[in-house]
Amino acid sequence: MRDRPRVLVIAEAANPEWVSVPLVGWSLANALRAVADVHVVTQIRNRDALLRAGWSETQDFTAIDSEAVARGLYRAGKLLRGGTDAGWTTQQALSSLGYPWFERLVWRKFGVGIERGDFDVVHRVTPLSPTARSPIAPLVARAGVPFVLGPLNGGVPWPRGFDAERRREREWLSYVRGAYRALPGRRASLRATAAILVGSRHTLSELPDAVRDRALWLPENAVDPARIPPPGPQRGGGVPLRLCFIGRLVPYKGPDMALEAAAPLLRDGRAVLDIVGDGPLRADLQARTAALGVGSAVTFHGQVPHRDALGVLSRAEALVFPSIREFGGGVVLEAMALGVVPVVVDYGGPGELVTPETGFALPLAERPALITTLRATLERLAAAPAALAPLSRAASVLVRDRFTWPAKAQQVACVYDWVLGRCREKPDFAAPTVTARPPAVAPEAVQAQHPP
């Protein structure tokens, strides 16, 4: 066997010009080319962007045209979501229905080559959703080729006390999301895997006991060191305290809670707040800013190019990101890489990325209690800003050492070595400071701690 494994990377969503899942698919697939001989198979909608990125069709990637099914499901999802950005679970559920057709086309194109031994590993990178089964996994395993699945992430339950936000997000299917475990073919797909990369402990908890021994914790997000400038001057000591929120202005990401918590500091001139992003809450946030009398301390930047967003973020001292249902948290890693101290909720992806040495992961609570805790944290930082400096340094070092795309490619290369029998010991990528953190407050416990 050659030193560099030959890997067929299945990344239905992989696009360097988009954000979220397509950007993760592209970034990981591109980084893996440094550690393996990679051929990427993706959906036809990504073809032009990959060509503009300098990839060669047929040599570097193959575009599969599954639009006959995918386009109709996407339009149905938009209709059910009312033409808005809300209803993410609905859109994902419909996309999952069409994904098996995409894999069937992949097998038509590459099945003979897989059975012939043209590839040492087949790795499905996207979709990230654990609800999307992989019907070709048993066929790949039957051919004697290890099938790697993931990273998988998503489906973090809505915490109690935030039903109003769930309704505003039109997340009707989230009430019955657990039904996906009974979908035909799901268990067969999982049993056929040689390794399963999971992006969160919640995703790990959803796997059947029989396959957990092949699961590895590996968050799906990372940063591109070429796009993230080095940290600026040492944080701490600045007046006013510079705060930043970045994300879609939607209920579950909590920009309104960030504004309410910071209001006393903003009103007294002890802090300023940059809000980067757009969405249905923007008008309400601007009206609330005026009502609180903090308009001169808050800047709404709207939706801006990624480079400009990083520029705003790099001038901040703390990222205030109280999202109560975040799966990955890419913006949290970007902030940490820049030396911007994150203040997040210890629930979902961000709570597993932020350690006591690098930032603040606040206990999950119902809305009033969470705003109170967030406000107290910001008050402490404003009163003792020098405390930010060691957190800033540690956050930047952690991300630049372990959460860049080149570092993640090296980690996945260790997984390839493991499934190919080149190393006997299962890789373990969990940082001791992360595993030592007490578990986040479970949604069921919040009701008892903060009764209505």
Sequence and secondary structure as in RCSB ss.txt:
>XXXX:A:sequence
MRDRPRVLVIAEAANPEWVSVPLVGWSLANALRAVADVHVVTQIRNRDALLRAGWSETQDFTAIDSEAVARGLYR
AGKLLRGGTDAGWTTQQALSSLGYPWFERLVWRKFGVGIERGDFDVVHRVTPLSPTARSPIAPLVARAGVPFVLG
PLNGGVPWPRGFDAERRREREWLSYVRGAYRALPGRRASLRATAAILVGSRHTLSELPDAVRDRALWLPENAVDP
ARIPPPGPQRGGGVPLRLCFIGRLVPYKGPDMALEAAAPLLRDGRAVLDIVGDGPLRADLQARTAALGVGSAVTF
HGQVPHRDALGVLSRAEALVFPSIREFGGGVVLEAMALGVVPVVVDYGGPGELVTPETGFALPLAERPALITTLR
ATLERLAAAPAALAPLSRAASVLVRDRFTWPAKAQQVACVYDWVLGRCREKPDFAAPTVTARPPAVAPEAVQAQH
PP
>XXXX:A:secstr
  SS EEEEEESS  TTS SHHHHHHHHHHHHTTTSEEEEEEEGGGHHHHHHTT  BTTTEEEE  HHHHHHHHH
HHHHHTTTSS  HHHHHHHHHHHHHHHHHHHHHHHHHHHHHT  SEEEEEE   TTS  TTHHHHHHTT  EEEE
EE       TT HHHHHHTT GGGGGGGGGGGSTTHHHHHHT SEEEESSHHHHHHS GGGGGGEEE  S  B T
TTS    S  S  SSEEEEEES  SGGG HHHHHHHHHHHHHTTSEEEEEE  STTHHHHHHHHHHHT GGGEEE
EES  HHHHHHHHHT SEEEE  SSBSS HHHHHHHHTT EEEEESSBHHHHH  TTT EEE    HHHHHHHHH
HHHHHHHH GGGHHHHHHHHHHHHHHHSBHHHHHHHHHHHHHHHTTS SS      HHHHTS     HHHHHHHS
  
